[in-house]
Structure formats: structure tokens, C-alpha cells
């Protein structure tokens, strides 16, 4: 059974090697999320320095949306490629490659000389980022005992919040160094991207000790003898059961990805604008504002991800009690309400707590993806199907984010004054929050998997 009905916790009875598999998969995804959040925090400062002097804040923000879209396109592409490769040659080998890929190109982003090479590095980073989730989830789903699977996968996703929180702490340190004039704001973003290169060292440990799951090794051997295809998109879409799971699973993830990447992770832009306005109103010296703002933006990210950690653990707990579908339904409605509330009512540092509520509701859904997606596909397509659903929807999300950037720029051009431009951004994000309701449509057509063995 996929959910433990006994009084024992999911981690009880795991061997040392089980813990090693869980730790390596969790660290790969945690460091992946660290790199994602470093990009979000450093994005605005990087583009301010890479674009021509005199570029307006509204145009810089639009380029930020575009850079995010390019990153997500690389993410989706990497998900399609490496998910399939993981089912064919092994999860452990492919995971090592993807971690190395995103680490190296995050570090190289610090060497960008202009907008074009920055965008190229973001795309290449996205390739590695896109491969990690499906591989890490499949590795844990196939490598740990069945009774531990739900708790382990939900916890793996929850631990990713610590990668995001670490990025926020890095941002606070950089903000302090800028404020105390130890570094200048024009170079602080470079240091942040260099921090993202550290996870490359993880590859050494992955390569030395991490083995392929025994279930996958046995199935792959049998598949070679019988001719059954592993990691085949032809099989994924050629068989009715898996095609339905893939298409509606993709829609499920599109909603979550647009909600988080297209709206929730744009919160640094709102925080930056609101805090900057408030600091100027308090008569703070203009030279001190960038460092102080960076610190508050980073603190907002930390609060958002503390909420996310609690939300993902809560989703894991509730999904084991009432089932996956009901928990998703509650989560989508809560995410919409929390997001609209945040973007309409955030007005300064006293409202930072609201980002925790939004993070709790939005990111809780991602624990559901980690738990639910591998339960929809057979072992020979588990990494492929999970990666397809989780990542390919980012092509759609990238287009939505690009359109959101254009729409926000248009509204800002029609608005008067600083408050008018801030309000145009608030309204754009609030309108977009309706996307969460489409998740209810997707979950209606998908099966309940609570207590059911994963497909063989």
C-alpha cells in the first residue's frame, strides 16, 4: 500500500542505504531550488546592469519576465529529454548529469556581459533544472519501501523550501554588504550566482555510491529480453491509460507552475517597489535604499518558503487521510484566495507575514505533484511521465509569463505615478490568479490513488 495505516512513521525501518538515496535525491532537488531562487532574487539587479543605461524600471521588469520565460523553456526542454533518458539508462546516472549541468551554468551566469548571454545561460541552467525533479522523485519512489513512499516524497518536496530559504539568506547577506559599502550593488548579483555553483560538488557523491533502484534494474533487464520500451513517448501517448494520465497530469501541473512562477514568484517585484516607495517616503538616503530593499526582498522570500515548508508537509499529511483529489481541490481554491489577498493588500514590512500564507497555499500543491505523479505511471515510464507532466507544462507557463510581462507593461504605461504603476502590477497578478480554478478541472478527470499500489 502507498500509505501507511499503522502507527509507525514513514521513516521507521529504513536502512542506511535508503536514507542515502533519500538524502541524495533531496539534496539534488534542494540545491536545484536554491539556484532557482537565487535567479529570482538577483534577476532585477542583473538586468539593471546588463541592459543599456537609461532603461526604465518598467522595461527592466518586462525583461525579467522574458528571462523567466526563457528559463522555463529550458526547464521544460530538459524535463522532456532527461525524464526519458532516466527511464532508459538509469535515474542515478542521469541525476548526476543534471545536477552538474544546472550548477555549472548558474555559476557562469555571473560572467554574463549582456542580456543575450545571460539569457543563454538561463536556458542552459533550465535544461539541468528540468531534469532533476522527475529523476529524484522516481529514484525515491522506486528505491524506498512502498509504505514509506508518500511520506518520503512529500518530505523531499518540503525540504526544497530550505534551498529557497538559503537563497533568501544569501540575499540578506548581499544586501548587508551593499548597505555597508563592502560591495557595490552592480556586482552583488554576480556573487549570488557564484554561490549557485556549489552543488556541483554533490555530483562526486552521487557518482561514487548511488546505485540504480533494484526494481528498475530487474525491470530493465526483463524489458530488454521482451522488447518492452522504456522512456518511450510513443508508449506514453500510444496507450489510453497513460495518455490520459499524461495529459491531465500536465494540466494539473500547468496550473501550479503558472500560479507559482507566473504570479507567486513575482512577489519580489511588488516587495521591491512598495518598500522602495516607503523608504523614500521616510526620507532614507537614496544610496542606502538598494541594500535595504534587497534585504527585505530576501526576507520576504524566506517567509514565503517557511510557509511553503509547512504547506507541503500539511498537504502530505492530508493526502494520506482524505486522498489526493480532495486535498488538491482544497489546495487550488486556497491558493487562489491567498494569492489575490497578498497582491491586493501587501503594503509594507508589517505585511510580510502575508507571503507565508501565500507560500503555504501555493507551494503545498507541489508536494502533491511529488506524491501523485509517480503513482500515475508504470515503472518503465515513471520518470518520463512524471517529468512530462511536471515540466512540459512550463512551455505553456513560459508563454503565460511572457504575456503577463507585456500586459503589466501596458497597464503601467497607462497608470499615473508610482502608486498607479504598483496598482497595475497588483491587478495583473490578481487577474491571473483565477488560473488556479482550472486545477479543479484537471483533478476531476484523474484517478484517486490513495492506498493503491503503483502501476507495474
C-alpha positions, 0 to 999 in steps of 0.5 A: 500500500502507498500509505501507511495505516499503522502507527509507525512513521514513514521513516521507521525501518529504513536502512542506511542505504535508503536514507542515502538515496533519500538524502541524495535525491533531496539534496539534488532537488534542494540545491536545484531550488536554491539556484532557482531562487537565487535567479529570482532574487538577483534577476532585477539587479542583473538586468539593471546592469546588463541592459543599456543605461537609461532603461526604465524600471518598467522595461527592466521588469518586462525583461525579467519576465522574458528571462523567466520565460526563457528559463522555463523553456529550458526547464521544460526542454530538459524535463522532456529529454532527461525524464526519458533518458532516466527511464532508459539508462538509469535515474542515478546516472542521469541525476548526476548529469543534471545536477552538474549541468544546472550548477555549472551554468548558474555559476557562469551566469555571473560572467554574463556581459549582456542580456543575450548571454545571460539569457543563454545561460538561463536556458542552459541552467533550465535544461539541468533544472528540468531534469532533476525533479522527475529523476529524484522523485522516481529514484525515491519512489522506486528505491524506498519501501512502498509504505514509506513512499508518500511520506518520503516524497512529500518530505523531499518536496518540503525540504526544497523550501530550505534551498529557497530559504538559503537563497533568501539568506544569501540575499540578506547577506548581499544586501548587508554588504551593499548597505555597508559599502563592502560591495557595490550593488552592480556586482552583488548579483554576480556573487549570488550566482557564484554561490549557485555553483556549489552543488556541483560538488554533490555530483562526486557523491552521487557518482561514487555510491548511488546505485540504480533502484533494484526494481528498475534494474530487474525491470530493465533487464526483463524489458530488454529480453521482451522488447518492452520500451522504456522512456518511450513517448510513443508508449506514453501517448500510444496507450489510453491509460497513460495518455490520459494520465499524461495529459491531465497530469500536465494540466494539473501541473500547468496550473501550479507552475503558472500560479507559482512562477507566473504570479507567486514568484513575482512577489519580489517585484511588488516587495521591491517597489512598495518598500522602495516607495516607503523608504523614500517616503521616510526620507532614507538616503537614496544610496542606502535604499538598494541594500535595504530593499534587497534585504527585505526582498530576501526576507520576504522570500524566506517567509514565503518558503517557511510557509511553503515548508509547512504547506507541503508537509500539511498537504502530505499529511492530508493526502494520506487521510482524505486522498489526493483529489480532495486535498488538491481541490482544497489546495487550488481554491486556497491558493487562489484566495491567498494569492489575490489577498497578498497582491491586493493588500501587501503594503509594507514590512508589517505585511510580510507575514502575508507571503507565508500564507501565500507560500503555504497555499501555493507551494503545498500543491507541489508536494502533491505533484511529488506524491501523485505523479509517480503513482500515475505511471508504470515503472518503465515510464515513471520518470518520463511521465512524471517529468512530462507532466511536471515540466512540459507544462512550463512551455505553456507557463513560459508563454503565460509569463511572457504575456503577463510581462507585456500586459503589466507593461501596458497597464503601467504605461497607462497608470499615473505615478508610482502608486498607479504603476504598483496598482497595475502590477497588483491587478495583473497578478490578481487577474491571473490568479483565477488560473488556479480554478482550472486545477479543479478541472484537471483533478476531476478527470484523474484517478484517486490513488490513495492506498493503491499500489503503483502501476507495474 
